[in-house]
Amino acid sequence: MSEIQSTRQATAVQELGRRPKDLLGRPWAGVAMLLVFYLILIGVFTALTPFFLTVKNLLSIGSNMAFIGLMAAAGTPLIIAGGLDLSVAAVAGISGVIVAMCYAAGIDIWLACLIAIAAGGLIGAGNGALTNGLRLNPFIVTLGTMSIITGLSLVLTGGLTQPLMIEGFNWIGSGRIGGSRGIPVPLVIMLVAFLLIWWVMAFTPFGRYIYAAGGNPEASRMLGIPVDRTQVVLYVVSGISGALAGVIVAAMLGAAAPDSVGRHLLTVIAAIILGGTSLFGGRGSVWGTLLAVLILGTLNNGLTLLNVSSFWQDVTKGVVLLLAVSLDQLRVRSQG
Amino acid sequence: MAETRILDMTGIGKSFGGVPVLSNVHFHVDAGEVVALLGANGAGKSTLMKILSGNYSRNAGAIAINGQIYELRTPADALALGIRMLPQELSIFPDLTVAENIMIGALPKSGMHVDFRTLEERAAALLKRMGLDWLSPRTRMGDLSHHVQRIVEIARAMNGEARILIMDEPTASLAADEVETLFSIIRRLQAEGISVIYISHYLKEVFAIAGRIVVLRDGRNAGDFRTGSTSVDEVLQAIVGNRVGDLYPPFSANAGGKQDDVTVEGLSVAGWLRDIDFTIRRGAITGVHGLIGSGVETIGRALFGGSELRATARRVTIGGAPYRITTPGRAVAAGLGLVAAERKREGIISMLSLRENMSAANMPLFTRGLIVDRGKEERTVGDWIRRLTIRARGPEQQIGTLSGGNQQKVCLARWLLGNLKVLILEEPTRGVDVGARQEIYRQIRQLADEGLGILLISSDAEEVAGLSDRSIALAGGRIASTFEQPVLASALMNAASHSAVAA
């Protein structure tokens, strides 16, 4: 009797000893770590400044990060599937320019938006054709298209900002759903995008192919999984997300500035990586990316409220990224 | 001059994860001797050589060099003792010069920078020893033909105090006259007193170059012959042994009468297969054996399509219906399944779960409307985990953390759960111990009995002969001969290796 009990205790102790490691090994452990980090961040800023924890401020974070979140949401499955799109922010830039130019040419503003989004999809298809058709490295291909598109935006506008003050259109960028204190429209668009992409990744066969294609493209091909088609579709989706982000930014600013989004590319990639997605493909989740977007946005916002210069904000962003990625690597390695 | 024993390995034992791969193996080499080390796949040749080159530690036994015992813990230890290994695959730097390629491990320096004059002088001296006087040390390595690159690699191995050179399948991709050049270099080294350990499957070559033949089988010594006083048959017998009876399941009485399910006419793959015809019978095992480089590597995947092979065929039918080689997706839809030899690289998606790996090839089966039917998927996967007794914590365990044998079972199950007519198995027992092998063979036979057509592709002649209702020997990209069972492994091996040298 006592023997049995002591054995039982021994196993209980063993299990207790093993539990933290087991917990770290769960697929959602990375996302949980981010959530903890996010809550700590909120706690710290709440303690440091009374302006931080207000509905108004939190909604403004969401609104300001929406266009970045949108691009990061679409970029996540692409990187998981083994691709990479560095041109996405440049696409956002030219998208605003296309809207402005079409509108100036007398085209209906909503049709102009559709044209811009179609152009984004087309650029994505071009990226996909070069990476998958010619088997070129996606880093190089999209670095090239990024440069081309950025240059074209400047050529088309002469580098000048084009005004776009149109009542219905500006609602996309600064409107609210549910009255004047409701949820910002960009935030709603971003959340819908996250939900949609999560649904596709979690519940459809296409979602399976995303993970398989990035996890081991050769094995996937031998199983009859359409690796190239999967990646090309995701490049198109990424292009569309860039174009949509461009429309939102143009609507927010009431103007199309050709160089307004390009500098946010690094934040987009940083959010995806910070969210636990492996640059080598096969691993990651869209909720990790969402948390990472919120963390980066909160960091920006909190430091601004504390009057930290924007130069230091870049430094902080980089430190947080390296810290998070190192911790995640240690976590994965501890699992052997 | 009296013979001096340069190398003496005694009582060598090695096991991986409790499975013995070498037990009490003795192996010695005299100075200036060329010894061939032979054995079937998994006999322990490479393990023994990796112990000698310091890449593996040993569990038992001693290694003496020139009569003195050494520990040989690291590759650096072995290099310092003059043991040099020539890998099976070329390992060259195409954009560096020949001299740099030869001296890369010991670049002479003057002050901070490389002393190019000494570098080229030493390289030139080594090239001269190889009989490559005509070759400028400044030539870019990538501009040389394959077999000259091979010889430069040997020159690199000879740098410093080399005493023993291990060559693993050095002729695998050489033409007949190039093999002759290689042999003349080996003889030259021999005359200098350097010993060569020569690993090859090509018996004709072995008899031409080696003075002595040492055979391993299942990790034990199985024969030691002077080439002058033995025969090909005697050596083959030692390689194959006679344990065939208990390892393989009995043949099914009616397998021979079954219908052809797949007919292939004029299958070609540039550089690999030349216009071959064969059939795969429903309910029977069709085996294909060939040596490395014979086309045995590509025959299965050629049928499957995709990849960079660009296979073509005049006519293929599956179950009477015409089939065109295009993409693996089409092959799967037509009822073909392939279990690849390189499981890590082409079989499993290691970071995904057992469940996701098993269902990946047949997602349409588990899709209702737009979404995946998780309930059905989990039931089917659970079913197959039980049927194949896959040992895992559960369907959600990452497949990369399963043992090799259990990963292989998942790779099988992923086809069996679908609409499979023909299963193509590439090297199904590579790196699998004898006990697990028997289990795999039994399962393959059972699948055939259940009505599948099976194409078994293996560089292990014994496996093909022991299991197949019909065996095909492949050599030089063509079918050398076809045997109905029963066939002796040695006959199959003979057909595959003899014609290869002739071609």
Interface residues (C-beta under 8 A of the other chain):
Chain A: F203 T204 P205 G207 R208 Y209 Y211 A212 G215 N216 E218 A219 S220 R221 M222 L223 G224 I225 P226 G282 R283 G336
Chain B: R301 F304 G306 S307 T327 P328 G329 R330 A331 V332 A333 L338 A340 R345 E346 G347 I348 I349 S350 M351 L352 E356 S359 A360 A361 M363 P364 F366 T367 L370 I371 V372 T401 R414
